[in-house]
Amino acid sequence: MPASQSYDVTIVGGGLGGLTAALALRQRGLRVTVLEQAAELGEVGAGIQTAPNASRVLLGLGLRARLEAIRTEPLDQVRRRWQDGSVIGLTSLGDFCKREYNAPYWHYHRADLHKVLLDTCLDAEGAGPVVEVRTSSKVVEIDQSDPARPVAVTEAGDAHQADVLIGADGIRSNVRDLLGFAETLVFSGEMAYRALIPGDKIAADPATRWLVDRFQSTIWYGPDRHLVHYMIRGGEYLNVVAIVPCSPEVRDQWTASATVEELVDAFPGWDDRVAAMLSKAEGDISAWAMYHRRRDPVWVDGHVALLGDACHAMLPYQAQGASQAMEDAAVLAEELGSVPVEGVRNALMRYVARRAKHAGMVQDAAWENMAFYHLPDGPEQRRRDERLKNFDGESNVSYEWLWSGTPLNDPDEERFAYQFHG
């Protein structure tokens, strides 16, 4: 896009995907408005993993120094047996990822990462027009009477007209529904407990002290359930995601509060260290019904497009939901940032062509991992564990493919995001 030209983009949704897109588009010179339905912008108190494919995008946006101030770096990914905690397999992270993928594998508190993105969008000293962010702006209507200038109408009656409208409003996307796109949500039958455990409590107990001796990303495999945990904020908290069969209450409500006792009782017969760990949880513990979307390449209607969970919501069994939304943001910015306003329609179609198949493969792999993770003990489980000893990826995608990400057109972002010194 010629430097003298710019145009307007409205993004519905101020989560990690929406803000990454807003920042990437801003840096391409586009004027961006973010509409967020919540009264305050923020993220839930939980952890998030960014594999090299997402880190490459974030570093390419100039965020390295800010991210290094908030990140925690795991040195390995470890897979353990549910009954005795024995190690099934181990994958190097840390320096290995920076050396092999030119980008790190980092953990964050979601609120910290969200704040970095928001602050950078609003930074008056940054490149491009400052992003305008409007809260309490739930979109209830999309007017496409002028196909080239879609209008997002909020519950309060405010009309936001732009040259492009992006729906980055999550798994239950209003934008998607208002466009009349196919209903693709599928219930997995499972739910995820999410909790934070103070790191000082972990360090004080000999039964759990090993968790702070070496930062790792750990997955425990068991029949019908699995457990993921890793440190965030440099060891201030252990972030826990515990996947179990879903209760009828949580399925109906999508999310519900939970107790420490419920969390501990969800893992009967597991290694004693699991109960010792989970019993230390404090603060808000929540349970979330696990839904995903069936793979569907229809993301665009004229000058309106979807991004992230609105078009490819996936189960967390590849730890790639937010990372794939960040890949969407990078590709979307490349396509929209390289054309004048007359080229928007074709740019959006190229965005889908570059991203829908790729994200769909990750969706499918995450769905397949649900069964792969939760095998009952027996011959199939033993074959899985043997495979994990020489691990290069789960289901049908390798880590080499996944962590390399969607090829980008920008050689600076693709090749020089992280200069490894080690």
WORA-V419985 format. One record per backbone hydrogen bond with DSSP energy under -1.0 kcal/mol. CO is the residue of the C=O (numbers start at 0). NH is the residue of the N-H. Records with the same first field share a line. If there is no record, write none. Layout:
CO->NH, NH
This chain:
1->4
6->30
7->162, 163
8->32
9->165
10->34
11->167
14->18
15->19
16->20
17->21
18->22
19->23
20->24
21->25
22->26
24->29
25->28
30->8
31->131
32->10
33->133
34->12
35->136
37->135
43->45
45->109
47->107
49->105
50->53, 54
51->55
53->57
54->58
55->59
57->62
58->61
62->66
63->67
64->68
66->69, 70
71->106
73->93
74->92
75->216
76->90
77->218
78->87, 88
79->220
80->84
81->270
85->80
88->78
90->76
92->95
93->97
94->98
95->99
96->100
105->49
106->71
107->47
108->112
109->113
110->114
111->115
112->116
113->117
114->118
115->119
116->120
117->121
120->130
122->125
131->33
133->35
137->154
140->152
142->150
145->148
149->161
150->142
151->159
152->139, 140
153->156
157->153
159->151
163->9
164->304
165->11
166->306
172->176
173->177
174->178
175->180
176->179
183->293
185->291
188->245
189->289
190->243
191->287
192->241
193->285
194->239
195->281
196->237
197->201
198->202
199->203
204->207, 208
207->210
208->211
214->74
216->77
217->228
218->79
219->226
220->81
221->224
224->221
225->242
226->219
227->240
228->217
229->238
231->234, 236
232->235
235->198
236->231
237->196
238->229
239->194
240->227
241->192
242->225
243->190
246->250
247->251
248->252
249->253
252->254
253->288
255->286
258->262
259->263
260->264
263->266
266->269
270->273
271->275
272->276
273->277
274->278
276->279
277->280
284->257
285->193
286->255
287->191
289->187
291->185
296->298
298->305
300->303
302->164
303->300
304->166
306->309
307->310, 311
308->312
312->292
315->318
319->323
320->324
321->325
322->326
323->327
324->328
325->329
326->330
327->331
328->332
329->333
330->334
331->335
332->336
335->338
339->342
340->343
342->346
343->347
344->348
345->349
346->350
347->351
348->352
349->353
350->354
351->355
354->358
355->359
356->360
357->361
358->362
359->363
360->364
361->365
362->366
363->367
364->368
367->371
368->372
369->373
373->223
377->381
378->382
379->383
380->384
381->385
382->386
383->387
386->389
391->398
393->396
397->401
398->402
400->404
409->413
410->414
411->415
